[in-house]
Amino acid sequence: MENHEVFKNLNQFERKLVRGIMRGSGPIIMLWLISKKGQHGYEIMTQLHESSPFSDKVKMPSASIIYPKLHQLEKKGLIKGTWENHGKRKVKYYEITPEGIETLDKIRNFFKTRKNNLYEDFLEDVMYIKNNRS
């Protein structure tokens, strides 16, 4: 069954729950993406959209959602934006800062050191991470 069919079969509340998970993890995923490679906001929006299980039926996250989160990460000192010429336009490229790397490391450590790792179990079971259960 294709992703849009699975999403279509969810009731309204179930769709809201799935969207909440995806939206709530947005800033940390954006920080992680930037840690892999410096990039601009549109690249991040595209990656988030393409990785969404609903990308063929749900519109791409808009600039009004992505850029405030990028600005928040920048204001907190976790990423740094630099304006660069990109053809005839200027584009702001984001790179992770040492503080951003430290924050990602702390978050990883938080989840690794939990005695009863409820979140890891959740991700494995509900999100099909690691075991790819069917």
N, CA, C and O atoms as a printed pandas DataFrame, in Angstrom:
     atom_number atom_name residue_name chain_id  residue_number  x_coord  y_coord  z_coord
0              1         N          MET        A               1    0.840   -1.170    0.000
1              2        CA          MET        A               1    0.000    0.000    0.000
2              3         C          MET        A               1    0.890    1.240    0.000
3              4         O          MET        A               1    1.858    1.307    0.757
4              5         N          GLU        A               2    0.572    2.213   -0.836
5              6        CA          GLU        A               2    1.371    3.427   -0.940
6              7         C          GLU        A               2    1.102    4.358    0.232
7              8         O          GLU        A               2    0.058    4.280    0.880
8              9         N          ASN        A               3    2.072    5.252    0.496
9             10        CA          ASN        A               3    1.984    6.163    1.635
10            11         C          ASN        A               3    0.694    6.965    1.665
11            12         O          ASN        A               3    0.067    7.086    2.717
12            13         N          HIS        A               4    0.286    7.518    0.517
13            14        CA          HIS        A               4   -0.917    8.351    0.526
14            15         C          HIS        A               4   -2.156    7.529    0.825
15            16         O          HIS        A               4   -3.116    8.046    1.397
16            17         N          GLU        A               5   -2.152    6.253    0.447
17            18        CA          GLU        A               5   -3.291    5.391    0.770
18            19         C          GLU        A               5   -3.342    5.111    2.267
19            20         O          GLU        A               5   -4.418    5.104    2.865
20            21         N          VAL        A               6   -2.187    4.882    2.868
21            22        CA          VAL        A               6   -2.123    4.647    4.312
22            23         C          VAL        A               6   -2.616    5.883    5.050
23            24         O          VAL        A               6   -3.417    5.782    5.980
24            25         N          PHE        A               7   -2.134    7.057    4.630
25            26        CA          PHE        A               7   -2.543    8.304    5.269
26            27         C          PHE        A               7   -4.044    8.533    5.084
27            28         O          PHE        A               7   -4.725    8.978    6.008
28            29         N          LYS        A               8   -4.550    8.232    3.904
29            30        CA          LYS        A               8   -5.971    8.402    3.595
30            31         C          LYS        A               8   -6.844    7.518    4.483
31            32         O          LYS        A               8   -7.979    7.875    4.798
32            33         N          ASN        A               9   -6.312    6.367    4.882
33            34        CA          ASN        A               9   -7.079    5.428    5.710
34            35         C          ASN        A               9   -7.092    5.811    7.189
35            36         O          ASN        A               9   -7.818    5.205    7.977
36            37         N          LEU        A              10   -6.303    6.803    7.569
37            38        CA          LEU        A              10   -6.313    7.276    8.949
38            39         C          LEU        A              10   -7.509    8.196    9.157
39            40         O          LEU        A              10   -7.898    8.937    8.255
40            41         N          ASN        A              11   -8.091    8.142   10.355
41            42        CA          ASN        A              11   -9.162    9.092   10.637
42            43         C          ASN        A              11   -8.533   10.455   10.952
43            44         O          ASN        A              11   -7.311   10.573   11.048
44            45         N          GLN        A              12   -9.356   11.458   11.108
45            46        CA          GLN        A              12   -8.870   12.823   11.286
46            47         C          GLN        A              12   -7.960   12.961   12.507
47            48         O          GLN        A              12   -6.930   13.631   12.433
48            49         N          PHE        A              13   -8.324   12.339   13.621
49            50        CA          PHE        A              13   -7.504   12.438   14.829
50            51         C          PHE        A              13   -6.166   11.716   14.645
51            52         O          PHE        A              13   -5.132   12.203   15.103
52            53         N          GLU        A              14   -6.180   10.562   13.982
53            54        CA          GLU        A              14   -4.940    9.818   13.730
54            55         C          GLU        A              14   -4.000   10.631   12.839
55            56         O          GLU        A              14   -2.788   10.637   13.056
56            57         N          ARG        A              15   -4.548   11.308   11.850
57            58        CA          ARG        A              15   -3.738   12.177   10.991
58            59         C          ARG        A              15   -3.113   13.302   11.807
59            60         O          ARG        A              15   -1.949   13.653   11.613
60            61         N          LYS        A              16   -3.901   13.863   12.723
61            62        CA          LYS        A              16   -3.408   14.943   13.580
62            63         C          LYS        A              16   -2.253   14.450   14.453
63            64         O          LYS        A              16   -1.268   15.167   14.634
64            65         N          LEU        A              17   -2.363   13.239   14.995
65            66        CA          LEU        A              17   -1.293   12.669   15.813
66            67         C          LEU        A              17    0.000   12.505   15.006
67            68         O          LEU        A              17    1.082   12.857   15.476
68            69         N          VAL        A              18   -0.122   11.972   13.798
69            70        CA          VAL        A              18    1.058   11.771   12.947
70            71         C          VAL        A              18    1.693   13.108   12.590
71            72         O          VAL        A              18    2.913   13.257   12.664
72            73         N          ARG        A              19    0.882   14.069   12.209
73            74        CA          ARG        A              19    1.426   15.395   11.877
74            75         C          ARG        A              19    2.108   16.029   13.090
75            76         O          ARG        A              19    3.129   16.702   12.947
76            77         N          GLY        A              20    1.548   15.818   14.277
77            78        CA          GLY        A              20    2.147   16.356   15.500
78            79         C          GLY        A              20    3.534   15.800   15.755
79            80         O          GLY        A              20    4.448   16.529   16.142
80            81         N          ILE        A              21    3.684   14.505   15.534
81            82        CA          ILE        A              21    5.009   13.882   15.701
82            83         C          ILE        A              21    5.989   14.495   14.719
83            84         O          ILE        A              21    7.117   14.832   15.081
84            85         N          MET        A              22    5.556   14.638   13.479
85            86        CA          MET        A              22    6.448   15.159   12.444
86            87         C          MET        A              22    6.805   16.623   12.699
87            88         O          MET        A              22    7.956   17.018   12.514
88            89         N          ARG        A              23    5.838   17.425   13.119
89            90        CA          ARG        A              23    6.107   18.845   13.385
90            91         C          ARG        A              23    6.952   19.028   14.640
91            92         O          ARG        A              23    7.858   19.861   14.664
92            93         N          GLY        A              24    6.661   18.262   15.670
93            94        CA          GLY        A              24    7.374   18.410   16.932
94            95         C          GLY        A              24    8.844   18.072   16.844
95            96         O          GLY        A              24    9.649   18.604   17.608
96            97         N          SER        A              25    9.206   17.198   15.926
97            98        CA          SER        A              25   10.608   16.818   15.787
98            99         C          SER        A              25   11.330   17.686   14.757
99           100         O          SER        A              25   12.519   17.488   14.511
100          101         N          GLY        A              26   10.632   18.633   14.160
101          102        CA          GLY        A              26   11.204   19.455   13.099
102          103         C          GLY        A              26   12.495   20.168   13.437
103          104         O          GLY        A              26   13.473   20.015   12.704
104          105         N          PRO        A              27   12.547   20.950   14.525
105          106        CA          PRO        A              27   13.789   21.688   14.811
106          107         C          PRO        A              27   15.008   20.789   15.014
107          108         O          PRO        A              27   16.103   21.126   14.563
108          109         N          ILE        A              28   14.830   19.651   15.686
109          110        CA          ILE        A              28   15.992   18.790   15.902
110          111         C          ILE        A              28   16.414   18.105   14.609
111          112         O          ILE        A              28   17.602   17.883   14.379
112          113         N          ILE        A              29   15.448   17.774   13.770
113          114        CA          ILE        A              29   15.794   17.183   12.474
114          115         C          ILE        A              29   16.506   18.220   11.614
115          116         O          ILE        A              29   17.464   17.897   10.913
116          117         N          MET        A              30   16.040   19.465   11.667
117          118        CA          MET        A              30   16.693   20.524   10.905
118          119         C          MET        A              30   18.124   20.738   11.387
119          120         O          MET        A              30   19.032   20.904   10.573
120          121         N          LEU        A              31   18.332   20.737   12.692
121          122        CA          LEU        A              31   19.677   20.877   13.244
122          123         C          LEU        A              31   20.562   19.718   12.795
123          124         O          LEU        A              31   21.721   19.919   12.432
124          125         N          TRP        A              32   20.017   18.517   12.822
125          126        CA          TRP        A              32   20.761   17.328   12.392
126          127         C          TRP        A              32   21.111   17.416   10.907
127          128         O          TRP        A              32   22.241   17.114   10.520
128          129         N          LEU        A              33   20.146   17.828   10.066
129          130        CA          LEU        A              33   20.416   17.966    8.631
130          131         C          LEU        A              33   21.549   18.952    8.386
131          132         O          LEU        A              33   22.438   18.693    7.575
132          133         N          ILE        A              34   21.518   20.075    9.083
133          134        CA          ILE        A              34   22.554   21.093    8.920
134          135         C          ILE        A              34   23.899   20.566    9.416
135          136         O          ILE        A              34   24.944   20.957    8.896
136          137         N          SER        A              35   23.884   19.684   10.415
137          138        CA          SER        A              35   25.140   19.115   10.911
138          139         C          SER        A              35   25.794   18.216    9.861
139          140         O          SER        A              35   27.015   18.061    9.853
140          141         N          LYS        A              36   24.994   17.629    8.985
141          142        CA          LYS        A              36   25.521   16.750    7.940
142          143         C          LYS        A              36   26.129   17.539    6.793
143          144         O          LYS        A              36   27.109   17.117    6.179
144          145         N          LYS        A              37   25.519   18.716    6.509
145          146        CA          LYS        A              37   25.973   19.532    5.385
146          147         C          LYS        A              37   25.346   20.906    5.521
147          148         O          LYS        A              37   24.138   21.025    5.725
148          149         N          GLY        A              38   26.166   21.949    5.408
149          150        CA          GLY        A              38   25.616   23.294    5.407
150          151         C          GLY        A              38   24.662   23.449    4.234
151          152         O          GLY        A              38   24.953   22.993    3.128
152          153         N          GLN        A              39   23.532   24.089    4.470
153          154        CA          GLN        A              39   22.541   24.219    3.408
154          155         C          GLN        A              39   21.612   25.382    3.677
155          156         O          GLN        A              39   21.598   25.946    4.770
156          157         N          HIS        A              40   20.831   25.734    2.659
157          158        CA          HIS        A              40   19.893   26.837    2.815
158          159         C          HIS        A              40   18.496   26.305    3.110
159          160         O          HIS        A              40   18.230   25.110    2.983
160          161         N          GLY        A              41   17.611   27.213    3.506
161          162        CA          GLY        A              41   16.276   26.832    3.960
162          163         C          GLY        A              41   15.478   26.042    2.953
163          164         O          GLY        A              41   14.783   25.097    3.327
164          165         N          TYR        A              42   15.559   26.404    1.674
165          166        CA          TYR        A              42   14.786   25.681    0.667
166          167         C          TYR        A              42   15.252   24.237    0.553
167          168         O          TYR        A              42   14.435   23.336    0.369
168          169         N          GLU        A              43   16.567   24.007    0.661
169          170        CA          GLU        A              43   17.086   22.634    0.638
170          171         C          GLU        A              43   16.510   21.830    1.803
171          172         O          GLU        A              43   16.132   20.669    1.647
172          173         N          ILE        A              44   16.453   22.465    2.965
173          174        CA          ILE        A              44   15.918   21.791    4.149
174          175         C          ILE        A              44   14.441   21.487    3.945
175          176         O          ILE        A              44   13.986   20.384    4.247
176          177         N          MET        A              45   13.688   22.463    3.433
177          178        CA          MET        A              45   12.257   22.231    3.174
178          179         C          MET        A              45   12.070   21.064    2.211
179          180         O          MET        A              45   11.200   20.218    2.418
180          181         N          THR        A              46   12.880   21.019    1.167
181          182        CA          THR        A              46   12.769   19.960    0.167
182          183         C          THR        A              46   13.065   18.599    0.782
183          184         O          THR        A              46   12.344   17.633    0.531
184          185         N          GLN        A              47   14.122   18.517    1.585
185          186        CA          GLN        A              47   14.457   17.236    2.217
186          187         C          GLN        A              47   13.357   16.763    3.157
187          188         O          GLN        A              47   13.008   15.583    3.170
188          189         N          LEU        A              48   12.816   17.679    3.937
189          190        CA          LEU        A              48   11.732   17.315    4.851
190          191         C          LEU        A              48   10.517   16.826    4.073
191          192         O          LEU        A              48    9.872   15.852    4.462
192          193         N          HIS        A              49   10.214   17.495    2.987
193          194        CA          HIS        A              49    9.066   17.101    2.173
194          195         C          HIS        A              49    9.298   15.738    1.532
195          196         O          HIS        A              49    8.430   14.866    1.579
196          197         N          GLU        A              50   10.478   15.559    0.931
197          198        CA          GLU        A              50   10.767   14.301    0.239
198          199         C          GLU        A              50   10.832   13.108    1.186
199          200         O          GLU        A              50   10.547   11.978    0.789
200          201         N          SER        A              51   11.207   13.359    2.431
201          202        CA          SER        A              51   11.302   12.256    3.385
202          203         C          SER        A              51    9.978   11.964    4.072
203          204         O          SER        A              51    9.837   10.947    4.752
204          205         N          SER        A              52    9.016   12.849    3.896
205          206        CA          SER        A              52    7.714   12.645    4.515
206          207         C          SER        A              52    7.005   11.459    3.881
207          208         O          SER        A              52    7.011   11.312    2.659
208          209         N          PRO        A              53    6.396   10.617    4.700
209          210        CA          PRO        A              53    5.652    9.497    4.125
210          211         C          PRO        A              53    4.414    9.962    3.374
211          212         O          PRO        A              53    3.744    9.155    2.731
212          213         N          PHE        A              54    4.104   11.240    3.445
213          214        CA          PHE        A              54    2.901   11.770    2.806
214          215         C          PHE        A              54    3.251   12.804    1.747
215          216         O          PHE        A              54    2.398   13.608    1.372
216          217         N          SER        A              55    4.499   12.803    1.251
217          218        CA          SER        A              55    4.963   13.864    0.368
218          219         C          SER        A              55    4.159   13.990   -0.910
219          220         O          SER        A              55    4.105   15.070   -1.499
220          221         N          ASP        A              56    3.536   12.914   -1.348
221          222        CA          ASP        A              56    2.789   13.004   -2.591
222          223         C          ASP        A              56    1.395   13.575   -2.394
223          224         O          ASP        A              56    0.729   13.904   -3.375
224          225         N          LYS        A              57    0.935   13.702   -1.157
225          226        CA          LYS        A              57   -0.414   14.202   -0.903
226          227         C          LYS        A              57   -0.470   15.407    0.031
227          228         O          LYS        A              57   -1.512   16.053    0.148
228          229         N          VAL        A              58    0.625   15.709    0.686
229          230        CA          VAL        A              58    0.644   16.815    1.639
230          231         C          VAL        A              58    1.634   17.853    1.125
231          232         O          VAL        A              58    2.743   17.509    0.718
232          233         N          LYS        A              59    1.236   19.111    1.144
233          234        CA          LYS        A              59    2.111   20.148    0.612
234          235         C          LYS        A              59    3.391   20.265    1.425
235          236         O          LYS        A              59    3.438   19.928    2.608
236          237         N          MET        A              60    4.422   20.751    0.757
237          238        CA          MET        A              60    5.724   20.910    1.381
238          239         C          MET        A              60    5.623   21.904    2.523
239          240         O          MET        A              60    4.875   22.877    2.431
240          241         N          PRO        A              61    6.379   21.670    3.617
241          242        CA          PRO        A              61    6.378   22.649    4.710
242          243         C          PRO        A              61    6.704   24.031    4.134
243          244         O          PRO        A              61    7.639   24.189    3.349
244          245         N          SER        A              62    5.934   24.994    4.531
245          246        CA          SER        A              62    6.101   26.332    3.959
246          247         C          SER        A              62    7.221   27.099    4.640
247          248         O          SER        A              62    7.694   26.744    5.720
248          249         N          ALA        A              63    7.625   28.164    3.962
249          250        CA          ALA        A              63    8.652   29.038    4.521
250          251         C          ALA        A              63    8.201   29.614    5.854
251          252         O          ALA        A              63    9.026   29.863    6.733
252          253         N          SER        A              64    6.899   29.827    6.011
253          254        CA          SER        A              64    6.391   30.394    7.270
254          255         C          SER        A              64    6.517   29.417    8.432
255          256         O          SER        A              64    6.387   29.817    9.590
256          257         N          ILE        A              65    6.763   28.167    8.146
257          258        CA          ILE        A              65    6.996   27.166    9.192
258          259         C          ILE        A              65    8.498   26.944    9.394
259          260         O          ILE        A              65    8.981   26.917   10.526
260          261         N          ILE        A              66    9.221   26.788    8.302
261          262        CA          ILE        A              66   10.643   26.429    8.358
262          263         C          ILE        A              66   11.516   27.584    8.854
263          264         O          ILE        A              66   12.323   27.398    9.765
264          265         N          TYR        A              67   11.364   28.770    8.269
265          266        CA          TYR        A              67   12.284   29.857    8.590
266          267         C          TYR        A              67   12.203   30.338   10.036
267          268         O          TYR        A              67   13.245   30.645   10.615
268          269         N          PRO        A              68   11.031   30.419   10.646
269          270        CA          PRO        A              68   11.037   30.784   12.073
270          271         C          PRO        A              68   11.802   29.777   12.934
271          272         O          PRO        A              68   12.443   30.155   13.914
272          273         N          LYS        A              69   11.734   28.509   12.571
273          274        CA          LYS        A              69   12.485   27.500   13.326
274          275         C          LYS        A              69   13.981   27.649   13.088
275          276         O          LYS        A              69   14.780   27.500   14.012
276          277         N          LEU        A              70   14.356   27.942   11.846
277          278        CA          LEU        A              70   15.767   28.197   11.561
278          279         C          LEU        A              70   16.250   29.432   12.318
279          280         O          LEU        A              70   17.348   29.426   12.875
280          281         N          HIS        A              71   15.445   30.482   12.341
281          282        CA          HIS        A              71   15.817   31.699   13.073
282          283         C          HIS        A              71   15.942   31.429   14.567
283          284         O          HIS        A              71   16.814   31.987   15.233
284          285         N          GLN        A              72   15.065   30.569   15.093
285          286        CA          GLN        A              72   15.146   30.211   16.507
286          287         C          GLN        A              72   16.449   29.463   16.793
287          288         O          GLN        A              72   17.128   29.753   17.779
288          289         N          LEU        A              73   16.796   28.507   15.938
289          290        CA          LEU        A              73   18.052   27.774   16.114
290          291         C          LEU        A              73   19.249   28.718   16.015
291          292         O          LEU        A              73   20.236   28.568   16.736
292          293         N          GLU        A              74   19.146   29.687   15.114
293          294        CA          GLU        A              74   20.227   30.657   14.949
294          295         C          GLU        A              74   20.316   31.578   16.168
295          296         O          GLU        A              74   21.410   31.859   16.657
296          297         N          LYS        A              75   19.174   32.043   16.654
297          298        CA          LYS        A              75   19.142   32.928   17.829
298          299         C          LYS        A              75   19.728   32.231   19.060
299          300         O          LYS        A              75   20.375   32.868   19.892
300          301         N          LYS        A              76   19.497   30.921   19.167
301          302        CA          LYS        A              76   20.036   30.149   20.287
302          303         C          LYS        A              76   21.520   29.827   20.110
303          304         O          LYS        A              76   22.145   29.270   21.012
304          305         N          GLY        A              77   22.087   30.175   18.951
305          306        CA          GLY        A              77   23.510   29.952   18.710
306          307         C          GLY        A              77   23.847   28.549   18.246
307          308         O          GLY        A              77   25.015   28.161   18.273
308          309         N          LEU        A              78   22.856   27.778   17.819
309          310        CA          LEU        A              78   23.096   26.394   17.403
310          311         C          LEU        A              78   23.472   26.281   15.931
311          312         O          LEU        A              78   24.124   25.321   15.521
312          313         N          ILE        A              79   23.058   27.268   15.141
313          314        CA          ILE        A              79   23.448   27.347   13.734
314          315         C          ILE        A              79   23.837   28.790   13.442
315          316         O          ILE        A              79   23.487   29.708   14.184
316          317         N          LYS        A              80   24.569   28.970   12.346
317          318        CA          LYS        A              80   24.962   30.314   11.926
318          319         C          LYS        A              80   24.640   30.436   10.446
319          320         O          LYS        A              80   25.019   29.591    9.636
320          321         N          GLY        A              81   23.931   31.507   10.115
321          322        CA          GLY        A              81   23.581   31.756    8.725
322          323         C          GLY        A              81   24.510   32.781    8.104
323          324         O          GLY        A              81   24.872   33.775    8.733
324          325         N          THR        A              82   24.890   32.524    6.857
325          326        CA          THR        A              82   25.755   33.424    6.103
326          327         C          THR        A              82   25.130   33.643    4.735
327          328         O          THR        A              82   24.782   32.688    4.041
328          329         N          TRP        A              83   24.991   34.908    4.352
329          330        CA          TRP        A              83   24.433   35.232    3.041
330          331         C          TRP        A              83   25.491   35.022    1.966
331          332         O          TRP        A              83   26.628   35.475    2.102
332          333         N          GLU        A              84   25.101   34.320    0.882
333          334        CA          GLU        A              84   25.998   34.067   -0.237
334          335         C          GLU        A              84   25.242   34.335   -1.533
335          336         O          GLU        A              84   24.021   34.191   -1.600
336          337         N          ASN        A              85   25.990   34.727   -2.557
337          338        CA          ASN        A              85   25.383   34.911   -3.873
338          339         C          ASN        A              85   25.134   33.548   -4.501
339          340         O          ASN        A              85   26.001   32.674   -4.516
340          341         N          HIS        A              86   23.940   33.401   -5.011
341          342        CA          HIS        A              86   23.535   32.156   -5.669
342          343         C          HIS        A              86   22.903   32.569   -6.991
343          344         O          HIS        A              86   21.689   32.752   -7.084
344          345         N          GLY        A              87   23.738   32.712   -8.006
345          346        CA          GLY        A              87   23.251   33.295   -9.255
346          347         C          GLY        A              87   22.990   34.772   -9.035
347          348         O          GLY        A              87   23.861   35.496   -8.551
348          349         N          LYS        A              88   21.798   35.220   -9.386
349          350        CA          LYS        A              88   21.445   36.627   -9.217
350          351         C          LYS        A              88   20.841   36.902   -7.847
351          352         O          LYS        A              88   20.584   38.054   -7.498
352          353         N          ARG        A              89   20.616   35.853   -7.076
353          354        CA          ARG        A              89   19.974   36.019   -5.760
354          355         C          ARG        A              89   20.965   35.765   -4.638
355          356         O          ARG        A              89   21.980   35.090   -4.808
356          357         N          LYS        A              90   20.637   36.326   -3.496
357          358        CA          LYS        A              90   21.394   36.029   -2.279
358          359         C          LYS        A              90   20.628   34.959   -1.514
359          360         O          LYS        A              90   19.405   35.023   -1.389
360          361         N          VAL        A              91   21.354   33.984   -1.009
361          362        CA          VAL        A              91   20.761   32.879   -0.277
362          363         C          VAL        A              91   21.497   32.739    1.043
363          364         O          VAL        A              91   22.722   32.855    1.099
364          365         N          LYS        A              92   20.742   32.489    2.103
365          366        CA          LYS        A              92   21.349   32.332    3.422
366          367         C          LYS        A              92   21.634   30.848    3.665
367          368         O          LYS        A              92   20.719   30.030    3.759
368          369         N          TYR        A              93   22.920   30.525    3.764
369          370        CA          TYR        A              93   23.352   29.161    4.055
370          371         C          TYR        A              93   23.570   29.017    5.553
371          372         O          TYR        A              93   24.145   29.891    6.202
372          373         N          TYR        A              94   23.109   27.924    6.074
373          374        CA          TYR        A              94   23.227   27.649    7.500
374          375         C          TYR        A              94   24.262   26.564    7.739
375          376         O          TYR        A              94   24.333   25.576    7.008
376          377         N          GLU        A              95   25.061   26.765    8.774
377          378        CA          GLU        A              95   26.026   25.771    9.223
378          379         C          GLU        A              95   25.873   25.599   10.716
379          380         O          GLU        A              95   25.484   26.527   11.424
380          381         N          ILE        A              96   26.179   24.411   11.188
381          382        CA          ILE        A              96   26.071   24.141   12.624
382          383         C          ILE        A              96   27.256   24.796   13.337
383          384         O          ILE        A              96   28.361   24.863   12.797
384          385         N          THR        A              97   27.015   25.263   14.526
385          386        CA          THR        A              97   28.063   25.861   15.355
386          387         C          THR        A              97   28.580   24.800   16.331
387          388         O          THR        A              97   27.980   23.734   16.467
388          389         N          PRO        A              98   29.688   25.092   17.003
389          390        CA          PRO        A              98   30.145   24.162   18.048
390          391         C          PRO        A              98   29.066   23.925   19.111
391          392         O          PRO        A              98   28.937   22.817   19.632
392          393         N          GLU        A              99   28.294   24.968   19.430
393          394        CA          GLU        A              99   27.211   24.811   20.404
394          395         C          GLU        A              99   26.125   23.871   19.857
395          396         O          GLU        A              99   25.536   23.094   20.608
396          397         N          GLY        A             100   25.871   23.949   18.563
397          398        CA          GLY        A             100   24.899   23.057   17.941
398          399         C          GLY        A             100   25.351   21.611   17.966
399          400         O          GLY        A             100   24.555   20.705   18.218
400          401         N          ILE        A             101   26.637   21.396   17.702
401          402        CA          ILE        A             101   27.199   20.036   17.758
402          403         C          ILE        A             101   27.086   19.497   19.185
403          404         O          ILE        A             101   26.715   18.343   19.403
404          405         N          GLU        A             102   27.411   20.353   20.143
405          406        CA          GLU        A             102   27.313   19.960   21.549
406          407         C          GLU        A             102   25.865   19.616   21.918
407          408         O          GLU        A             102   25.620   18.641   22.629
408          409         N          THR        A             103   24.926   20.399   21.443
409          410        CA          THR        A             103   23.515   20.133   21.726
410          411         C          THR        A             103   23.088   18.791   21.140
411          412         O          THR        A             103   22.427   18.006   21.819
412          413         N          LEU        A             104   23.454   18.519   19.896
413          414        CA          LEU        A             104   23.111   17.214   19.296
414          415         C          LEU        A             104   23.734   16.067   20.087
415          416         O          LEU        A             104   23.093   15.041   20.315
416          417         N          ASP        A             105   24.983   16.247   20.502
417          418        CA          ASP        A             105   25.650   15.208   21.305
418          419         C          ASP        A             105   24.916   14.986   22.628
419          420         O          ASP        A             105   24.742   13.846   23.058
420          421         N          LYS        A             106   24.488   16.069   23.270
421          422        CA          LYS        A             106   23.755   15.948   24.539
422          423         C          LYS        A             106   22.421   15.222   24.336
423          424         O          LYS        A             106   22.024   14.394   25.157
424          425         N          ILE        A             107   21.741   15.540   23.242
425          426        CA          ILE        A             107   20.458   14.885   22.960
426          427         C          ILE        A             107   20.673   13.397   22.696
427          428         O          ILE        A             107   19.929   12.559   23.205
428          429         N          ARG        A             108   21.690   13.072   21.902
429          430        CA          ARG        A             108   22.016   11.653   21.654
430          431         C          ARG        A             108   22.311   10.947   22.975
431          432         O          ARG        A             108   21.803    9.856   23.235
432          433         N          ASN        A             109   23.135   11.579   23.802
433          434        CA          ASN        A             109   23.516   10.991   25.077
434          435         C          ASN        A             109   22.299   10.810   25.979
435          436         O          ASN        A             109   22.180    9.797   26.668
436          437         N          PHE        A             110   21.405   11.780   25.977
437          438        CA          PHE        A             110   20.187   11.676   26.779
438          439         C          PHE        A             110   19.424   10.404   26.436
439          440         O          PHE        A             110   19.009    9.663   27.327
440          441         N          PHE        A             111   19.241   10.153   25.146
441          442        CA          PHE        A             111   18.474    8.973   24.744
442          443         C          PHE        A             111   19.252    7.678   24.939
443          444         O          PHE        A             111   18.651    6.635   25.196
444          445         N          LYS        A             112   20.578    7.722   24.822
445          446        CA          LYS        A             112   21.386    6.515   24.997
446          447         C          LYS        A             112   21.486    6.083   26.462
447          448         O          LYS        A             112   21.609    4.891   26.745
448          449         N          THR        A             113   21.435    7.034   27.393
449          450        CA          THR        A             113   21.684    6.717   28.799
450          451         C          THR        A             113   20.425    6.462   29.609
451          452         O          THR        A             113   20.506    6.252   30.819
452          453         N          ARG        A             114   19.277    6.474   28.977
453          454        CA          ARG        A             114   18.033    6.212   29.707
454          455         C          ARG        A             114   18.017    4.769   30.178
455          456         O          ARG        A             114   18.300    3.864   29.393
456          457         N          LYS        A             115   17.691    4.533   31.449
457          458        CA          LYS        A             115   17.617    3.167   31.974
458          459         C          LYS        A             115   16.502    2.389   31.287
459          460         O          LYS        A             115   16.707    1.272   30.810
460          461         N          ASN        A             116   15.343    2.983   31.244
461          462        CA          ASN        A             116   14.210    2.386   30.557
462          463         C          ASN        A             116   13.939    3.288   29.369
463          464         O          ASN        A             116   13.261    4.307   29.500
464          465         N          ASN        A             117   14.464    2.920   28.214
465          466        CA          ASN        A             117   14.410    3.819   27.080
466          467         C          ASN        A             117   13.082    3.727   26.339
467          468         O          ASN        A             117   12.976    3.127   25.269
468          469         N          LEU        A             118   12.089    4.336   26.941
469          470        CA          LEU        A             118   10.746    4.356   26.376
470          471         C          LEU        A             118   10.743    4.961   24.976
471          472         O          LEU        A             118   10.066    4.453   24.083
472          473         N          TYR        A             119   11.490    6.038   24.780
473          474        CA          TYR        A             119   11.501    6.711   23.487
474          475         C          TYR        A             119   12.129    5.838   22.404
475          476         O          TYR        A             119   11.633    5.791   21.278
476          477         N          GLU        A             120   13.207    5.155   22.737
477          478        CA          GLU        A             120   13.826    4.257   21.764
478          479         C          GLU        A             120   12.860    3.125   21.417
479          480         O          GLU        A             120   12.699    2.776   20.248
480          481         N          ASP        A             121   12.220    2.556   22.436
481          482        CA          ASP        A             121   11.233    1.506   22.190
482          483         C          ASP        A             121   10.105    2.024   21.304
483          484         O          ASP        A             121    9.651    1.333   20.393
484          485         N          PHE        A             122    9.658    3.248   21.583
485          486        CA          PHE        A             122    8.601    3.870   20.771
486          487         C          PHE        A             122    9.042    3.994   19.317
487          488         O          PHE        A             122    8.313    3.599   18.406
488          489         N          LEU        A             123   10.238    4.543   19.102
489          490        CA          LEU        A             123   10.727    4.731   17.742
490          491         C          LEU        A             123   10.878    3.400   17.016
491          492         O          LEU        A             123   10.537    3.288   15.839
492          493         N          GLU        A             124   11.385    2.400   17.713
493          494        CA          GLU        A             124   11.536    1.077   17.103
494          495         C          GLU        A             124   10.191    0.480   16.723
495          496         O          GLU        A             124   10.037   -0.080   15.637
496          497         N          ASP        A             125    9.232    0.599   17.607
497          498        CA          ASP        A             125    7.942   -0.046   17.394
498          499         C          ASP        A             125    7.027    0.736   16.457
499          500         O          ASP        A             125    6.542    0.192   15.465
500          501         N          VAL        A             126    6.791    1.995   16.763
501          502        CA          VAL        A             126    5.820    2.773   16.001
502          503         C          VAL        A             126    6.412    3.309   14.702
503          504         O          VAL        A             126    5.734    3.321   13.674
504          505         N          MET        A             127    7.654    3.749   14.736
505          506        CA          MET        A             127    8.251    4.361   13.558
506          507         C          MET        A             127    9.048    3.352   12.717
507          508         O          MET        A             127    9.624    3.723   11.694
508          509         N          TYR        A             128    9.084    2.106   13.133
509          510        CA          TYR        A             128    9.769    1.045   12.404
510          511         C          TYR        A             128   11.256    1.298   12.225
511          512         O          TYR        A             128   11.831    0.967   11.188
512          513         N          ILE        A             129   11.868    1.881   13.230
513          514        CA          ILE        A             129   13.303    2.124   13.175
514          515         C          ILE        A             129   14.016    0.876   13.703
515          516         O          ILE        A             129   13.528    0.225   14.626
516          517         N          LYS        A             130   15.136    0.552   13.134
517          518        CA          LYS        A             130   16.005   -0.576   13.457
518          519         C          LYS        A             130   15.453   -1.899   12.934
519          520         O          LYS        A             130   16.041   -2.488   12.027
520          521         N          ASN        A             131   14.349   -2.374   13.479
521          522        CA          ASN        A             131   13.901   -3.729   13.169
522          523         C          ASN        A             131   13.043   -3.842   11.907
523          524         O          ASN        A             131   12.888   -4.936   11.364
524          525         N          ASN        A             132   12.492   -2.740   11.441
525          526        CA          ASN        A             132   11.582   -2.760   10.291
526          527         C          ASN        A             132   10.538   -3.857   10.422
527          528         O          ASN        A             132   10.350   -4.667    9.514
528          529         N          ARG        A             133    9.874   -3.870   11.544
529          530        CA          ARG        A             133    8.829   -4.865   11.749
530          531         C          ARG        A             133    7.680   -4.621   10.788
531          532         O          ARG        A             133    7.433   -3.488   10.375
532          533         N          SER        A             134    6.980   -5.688   10.435
533          534        CA          SER        A             134    5.817   -5.496    9.558
534          535         C          SER        A             134    4.527   -5.727   10.259
535          536         O          SER        A             134    3.463   -5.603    9.652
